[in-house]
Structures are given as structure tokens and as C-alpha cells.
């Protein structure tokens, strides 16, 4: 997807000021209103999982700055005889499936929104080990605050669309943020919550991790794959910021560039 051309952003008064104001106001309001549910879930999960109810994971935020991302836990820490974690399907609990399907597991991110790490609407925060492999154009999509929900999330972004489609949708959103677009995505999210897709790695129709996809499709070498994962661990440990990693990329073919540009063009036509 590396085309070496910057896409022009259209900034609005909403994206510059009112979006953050709404995030602060509505996240605080939601925390107050949902505090009984948050407390009940915390107690139930503490009992059900016999441990912490909330887990923190490091994710890249605005402009690649790494922050601590919160979710309700949906899985146990069960391991095999070698001490390795069992597959997700064997560790997820019944209540874990429920909170994933209803997206209740995402509610602790209201505190991320209040802090300024996230927004209600924006590209979903991916894993550090995914984002270190993003090219320069793709990173433009993550120059804004990540969202509790976002464009790719309501268009099958949990499992049914490709990585290239996710990047195209997120880039298009980041380049033109408007109030009406955010309201539309919010309503679409409500409908998406009632779909059966739980978003787990097991039922994903694409490679769940972006570097796995790159390696399997021959876009990176095994050496680049290993280097990228090691670099991701270093960034998490140092609390750094993700920038374009030139040595983790091969030259993009003309066909790849054309494919990505066609995806963006198709998404634009669909919205007209």
C-alpha cells in the first residue's frame, strides 16, 4: 500500500474542537450512567475468572503513541503442560462470549476516551506488533485518535474484510472527519452489536495478525517478520512511539498499489 503520496486531510471545526469536547462530555456521562453495570460486571468477572476483571494491553494511539488500553477480561489464563496459553476457544468463558457479543467487554475504554487516549469514533486501535509493519500511507489513517468503534468495525472489520479494505476505510475516515459521519457510524455500530460475529481470532476470515498475513503472502521475509515482532516488544517496554519502519518493507508492486487505490475509489463511490 506504499504509494509515497500524502493524502490531503480536510480539517473541520468539529474535528479540531467539538469532537474532543463531545468525547469528554459523553464519556463522563456514560461512566456515571453505566457505573452500576460496570461495578456488577467487575464483581461477576472477578468471581468467574478468579482474578482480575479488567486487563490492560498496550496499543498504538494517535500518531503511533503507545497507551494502555482497557477491556473486561473474557478468557481465563489456562495453560497446557508446557506452560503455554491454550487457544482462545478453550479459554473463553460463557460470560466471556456474552460480553464479547454485546461489546460489554469494550466499556472500560470509556476511561481511555475520558483520558484522551481514544475517541468514541475513529480507527480501531490495533496491536503494536501489527502497526510496526504499516507503511507510510497506512500510518496516515492512524494520525487521529483511535475509536471505541469506527468505519471498518461496522463494515465487517472484526473478521470479514481484508486488511487492505480496513486500511482504506480508516484512511478515508481520518482524512475527512465530520459530525454527520460520526453520528452515522454510531448508529451503524448499534446494529452491528446484534450480529453474531464475536470478533475472536478463531472465526476471523482473514489472518488475525497483520504480520502473519504479510509473511504468508510473501510481502515480507521471515527475517523481517522476526525483526518486527522484536521491535514491537521493545516499543512496548519503552513506551515509545511507532514510526515508519523502512527495513520492514519490500518494494510494493504496481499491482498492489493499483488494488489499494481501487478499494479506496470503490468505497468513495459507495458513499455517494
Secondary structure by P-SEA (a helix, b strand, c coil): cccccccccccccccccaaaaaaaaaaaaaaaaaaaaaaaaaaaaaaaaccccbbbbbbbccccbbbbbbbccccccccccccccccccccccaaaaaaaaaccccccaaaaaaaccccccccccccaaaaaacccccccccccccccccccccccccccccaaaaaaaaaaaaacccaaaaaaaaaaaaaaaacccccccccccccccaaaaaaaaccccaaaaaaaaaaaaaaaaacccccccccccccccaaaaaaaaaaaaaaaaaac
